Amino acid sequence: MMGFRTGMTRGTFMTTGQSRSWLKGYAMHLAVFWQVAVSGEQAAAVEESLRDALKGYSWVNPLSSYYVVQVGGESDRQLIRERLVTFAKANPRAATFLITPVMKGNYTGWLPGSAWPKLRERTGEGEKKVEGNEKTPPNQPA
């Protein structure tokens, strides 16, 4: 069997929290996912317009088209939603999007080590780090 290499640098498996008492001390946040349906210069303009909906908020983009946004509550979610819906109605074939509910909690995954501090800044305290590489990730629950 041939090995799979992504060309990425060594990744780090981590979670941003350690126990079920994670609600205390964690920041409210939401995730926004979008998929741009146009290409070239239009795609860059659409991406910029979608990111404009997040202006005024602290966000991180750990995966392509996935944004974790720190918010103060449901009213912030509704404002971001209104901005995205306004864009979508004006440009119905340019992109699709999905917004999670406002939440508190921790993330688990396999990202470059430099992504975790940025993610923790928006979601709260705590970290659990397990070293590994992209070929043989550690055997940990997600």
For each residue, the residues with C-beta under 8 A, 3 or more apart:
1:
2:
3: 135
4: 135
5: 134 135
6: 134
7:
8: 11 112 134
9: 112
10: 113 133 134
11: 8 110 111 112 113 132 133 134 137
12: 110 111 112 113 116 129 130 131 132
13: 108 109 110 129 130 131 132 137 138 140
14: 108 109 111 113 116 127 128 129 130
15: 18 106 107 108 127 128
16: 106 107 108 116 119 120 123 124 126 127
17: 22 26 105 106 124 125 126 128
18: 15 22 106 126 127 128
19: 22
20:
21: 24
22: 17 18 19 25 26 104 105 106 124 126
23: 26 104 105
24: 21
25: 22 124 125 126
26: 17 22 23 104 105 106 123 124 125 126
27: 70 104 122 123 124
28: 70 71 72 73 102 103 104
29: 68 69 70 71 102 103 104 122 123
30: 68 69 71 77 80 99 100 101 102 103
31: 66 67 68 69 99 100
32: 53 54 66 67 69 80 84 97 98 99 100
33: 65 66 67 97 98 99
34: 50 65 84 95 96 97 98
35: 65 95 96 97
36: 43 46 47 50 65 94 95
37: 93 94 95 96
38: 42 43 46 93 94 95
39: 42 43
40: 43 44
41: 44 45
42: 38 39 45 46 94
43: 36 38 39 40 46 47
44: 40 41 47 48
45: 41 42 48 49
46: 36 38 42 43 49 50 91 94 95
47: 36 43 44 50 51
48: 44 45 51 52
49: 45 46 52 53 87 91
50: 34 36 46 47 53 54 84 87 95 97
51: 47 48 54 55 67
52: 48 49 55 83
53: 32 49 50 80 83 84 87
54: 32 50 51 57 59 67 69 80
55: 51 52
56:
57: 54 69 70 71 76 80
58: 69 70 121 122
59: 54 67 68 69 70 122
60: 67 68 115 118 119 121 122
61: 64 66 67
62: 66 68 109 111 115 118 119
63: 66 111
64: 61
65: 33 34 35 36
66: 31 32 33 61 62 63
67: 31 32 33 51 54 59 60 61
68: 29 30 31 59 60 62 107 119 122 123
69: 29 30 31 32 54 57 58 59 80 122
70: 27 28 29 57 58 59 121 122 123
71: 28 29 30 57 76 77 80 102
72: 28 75 76
73: 28 76 77 102
74: 77 78 102
75: 72 78 79
76: 57 71 72 73 79 80 102
77: 30 71 73 74 80 81 99 101 102
78: 74 75 81 82
79: 75 76 82 83
80: 30 32 53 54 57 69 71 76 77 83 84 99
81: 77 78 84 85 99
82: 78 79 85 86
83: 52 53 79 80 86 87
84: 32 34 50 53 80 81 87 88 97 99
85: 81 82 88 89
86: 82 83 89 90
87: 49 50 53 83 84 90 91 94 95
88: 84 85 91 92 94 95 96 97
89: 85 86 92
90: 86 87
91: 46 49 87 88 94 95
92: 88 89
93: 37 38
94: 36 37 38 42 46 87 88 91
95: 34 35 36 37 38 46 50 87 88 91
96: 34 35 37 88
97: 32 33 34 35 50 84 88
98: 32 33 34
99: 30 31 32 33 77 80 81 84
100: 30 31 32 103
101: 30 77
102: 28 29 30 71 73 74 76 77
103: 28 29 30 100
104: 22 23 26 27 28 29 123 124
105: 17 22 23 26 123
106: 15 16 17 18 22 26 123 124 126
107: 15 16 68 119 123
108: 13 14 15 16 140 141 142
109: 13 14 62 142
110: 11 12 13 132 134 137
111: 11 12 14 62 63 115 116 119
112: 8 9 11 12 115
113: 10 11 12 14 116
114: 117 118
115: 60 62 111 112 118 119
116: 12 14 16 111 113 119 120 127 129
117: 114 120 121
118: 60 62 114 115 121 122
119: 16 60 62 68 107 111 115 116 122 123
120: 16 116 117 123 124 125 126 127
121: 58 60 70 117 118
122: 27 29 58 59 60 68 69 70 118 119
123: 16 26 27 29 68 70 104 105 106 107 119 120
124: 16 17 22 25 26 27 104 106 120
125: 17 25 26 120
126: 16 17 18 22 25 26 106 120
127: 14 15 16 18 116 120
128: 14 15 17 18
129: 12 13 14 116
130: 12 13 14 138 140
131: 12 13 138
132: 11 12 13 110 136 137 138
133: 10 11 136 137
134: 5 6 8 10 11 110 137
135: 3 4 5
136: 132 133
137: 11 13 110 132 133 134 140
138: 13 130 131 132
139:
140: 13 108 130 137
141: 108
142: 108 109
